[in-house]
Amino acid sequence: MLTVNVIAVGKIKEKYFTDALNEYSKRLSKFCKFNIVEVKDEPETSNAILEKESALILSKIPENSYIFALCVEGASYSSEELAGAIGKLQVDGVSAITFIIGGSLGLADEVKRRANARLSFSKMTFPHQLMRVILSEQLYRAFKILNNHTYHK
């Protein structure tokens, strides 16, 4: 079974985000092993903090995982294209995919360089807590598409 990891900076504090993530985690469990790994966010904002978060993120990436860095300069995918990308990775024998969501400062260049692909959900900026919910929903949608289920329509 495919393992899908989400590495994200910071803890979820809002119950409504936690509830949504729990629901999508439950739904995704039918299609993959779904893990959310949180790394500590720093209260200050500086390049040194970004580098510290970067080191924490990089330390959590499983070996042999295909990595998507979520960043504004990434490629935009439709839901069908994301499903196709995940399906192709599975056919190619990839057993783990990791999505990385940065904190309020985004992602350091080092993390972006480590990624196999860069993915953008929008040119807009979203709270990183909400981005976890959006990503989880899109992953669920992708697996439903791959399995020819009607959720997508």
C-alpha positions as CSV (number, residue, x, y, z in Angstrom):
1,M,0.0,0.0,0.0
2,L,1.3,3.5,-0.9
3,T,2.4,5.7,2.0
4,V,1.5,9.3,1.7
5,N,3.2,11.7,4.1
6,V,2.5,15.3,4.8
7,I,5.3,17.2,6.5
8,A,4.1,20.5,7.8
9,V,5.4,23.3,9.9
10,G,3.5,24.0,13.1
11,K,0.7,22.5,15.1
12,I,-3.0,22.7,14.3
13,K,-4.7,24.6,17.1
14,E,-8.2,25.0,15.7
15,K,-10.6,22.1,16.4
16,Y,-12.4,22.6,13.1
17,F,-9.1,22.0,11.2
18,T,-8.3,19.0,13.4
19,D,-11.8,17.5,12.8
20,A,-11.5,18.0,9.0
21,L,-8.0,16.4,9.0
22,N,-9.3,13.4,11.1
23,E,-12.1,12.9,8.6
24,Y,-9.9,13.0,5.6
25,S,-7.3,10.7,7.3
26,K,-10.1,8.2,7.9
27,R,-11.3,8.4,4.3
28,L,-7.7,8.1,2.9
29,S,-7.0,5.0,5.0
30,K,-8.9,3.0,2.4
31,F,-6.4,4.0,-0.3
32,C,-3.1,4.6,1.4
33,K,-1.2,4.8,4.6
34,F,-1.6,8.5,5.4
35,N,0.7,10.3,7.9
36,I,0.9,13.9,9.0
37,V,4.2,14.9,10.5
38,E,4.5,18.2,12.3
39,V,7.7,20.0,12.8
40,K,8.1,22.8,15.3
41,D,7.5,26.3,14.0
42,E,9.5,29.2,15.3
43,P,7.8,32.3,16.7
44,E,10.3,34.7,15.1
45,T,10.6,35.4,11.4
46,S,14.0,35.5,9.9
47,N,16.2,33.6,7.4
48,A,17.8,31.8,10.3
49,I,14.4,30.5,11.4
50,L,13.6,29.4,7.9
51,E,16.9,27.5,7.8
52,K,16.1,25.9,11.2
53,E,12.6,24.8,10.0
54,S,14.3,23.5,6.8
55,A,16.6,21.3,8.7
56,L,13.7,19.9,10.7
57,I,11.7,19.2,7.5
58,L,14.6,17.6,5.7
59,S,15.2,15.3,8.8
60,K,11.6,14.0,8.5
61,I,11.6,13.0,4.8
62,P,11.5,9.2,4.5
63,E,14.2,7.6,2.3
64,N,13.1,6.7,-1.2
65,S,10.1,9.0,-1.0
66,Y,9.0,11.1,-4.0
67,I,8.7,14.6,-2.7
68,F,6.3,17.4,-3.7
69,A,7.2,20.8,-2.2
70,L,4.1,23.1,-2.0
71,C,5.2,26.5,-3.1
72,V,3.7,29.4,-5.1
73,E,6.2,29.0,-7.9
74,G,5.3,25.3,-8.4
75,A,3.3,23.8,-11.2
76,S,-0.5,24.0,-11.0
77,Y,-2.3,20.7,-11.4
78,S,-6.0,20.1,-11.9
79,S,-7.5,17.4,-9.6
80,E,-7.3,15.0,-12.5
81,E,-3.7,15.8,-13.2
82,L,-2.7,15.3,-9.5
83,A,-4.5,12.0,-9.6
84,G,-2.6,11.1,-12.8
85,A,0.7,12.0,-11.2
86,I,0.0,9.9,-8.2
87,G,-1.2,7.0,-10.4
88,K,2.0,7.2,-12.5
89,L,4.2,7.2,-9.5
90,Q,2.4,4.0,-8.2
91,V,2.9,2.4,-11.6
92,D,6.5,3.4,-11.6
93,G,6.9,1.5,-8.3
94,V,7.1,4.5,-5.9
95,S,6.0,3.3,-2.5
96,A,6.0,6.6,-0.6
97,I,5.1,10.2,-1.6
98,T,5.8,13.1,0.7
99,F,4.2,16.5,0.4
100,I,5.9,19.4,2.3
101,I,4.0,22.5,3.6
102,G,6.1,25.3,4.9
103,G,5.3,27.7,7.7
104,S,4.6,31.4,7.5
105,L,7.9,32.1,5.8
106,G,7.3,29.4,3.2
107,L,10.0,26.8,2.3
108,A,13.8,27.4,2.1
109,D,15.5,26.9,-1.2
110,E,17.2,23.8,0.2
111,V,13.9,22.1,0.7
112,K,12.7,23.1,-2.8
113,R,15.9,21.7,-4.3
114,R,15.4,18.4,-2.5
115,A,11.9,18.0,-3.9
116,N,11.3,16.0,-7.0
117,A,8.5,18.4,-8.0
118,R,7.0,21.7,-6.9
119,L,3.3,22.0,-6.6
120,S,1.2,25.2,-6.4
121,F,-2.4,25.2,-5.4
122,S,-2.8,28.9,-6.1
123,K,-0.9,32.1,-6.5
124,M,-2.8,33.2,-3.3
125,T,-1.4,32.7,0.1
126,F,-3.3,30.3,2.5
127,P,-2.8,29.7,6.2
128,H,-0.5,26.7,6.5
129,Q,-3.1,25.0,8.8
130,L,-5.8,25.3,6.2
131,M,-3.4,24.1,3.5
132,R,-3.2,20.7,5.2
133,V,-7.0,20.4,5.0
134,I,-7.0,21.5,1.3
135,L,-4.2,19.1,0.4
136,S,-5.9,16.2,2.3
137,E,-9.1,16.8,0.5
138,Q,-7.4,16.9,-2.9
139,L,-5.5,13.7,-2.1
140,Y,-8.8,12.0,-1.2
141,R,-10.3,13.3,-4.5
142,A,-7.2,12.0,-6.4
143,F,-7.7,8.5,-5.0
144,K,-11.4,8.6,-5.7
145,I,-10.6,9.6,-9.3
146,L,-8.0,6.8,-9.6
147,N,-10.5,4.3,-8.4
148,N,-13.3,5.5,-10.6
149,H,-15.5,6.6,-7.8
150,T,-18.2,9.3,-8.1
151,Y,-16.9,11.7,-5.4
152,H,-15.1,13.8,-7.9
153,K,-18.2,14.9,-9.8
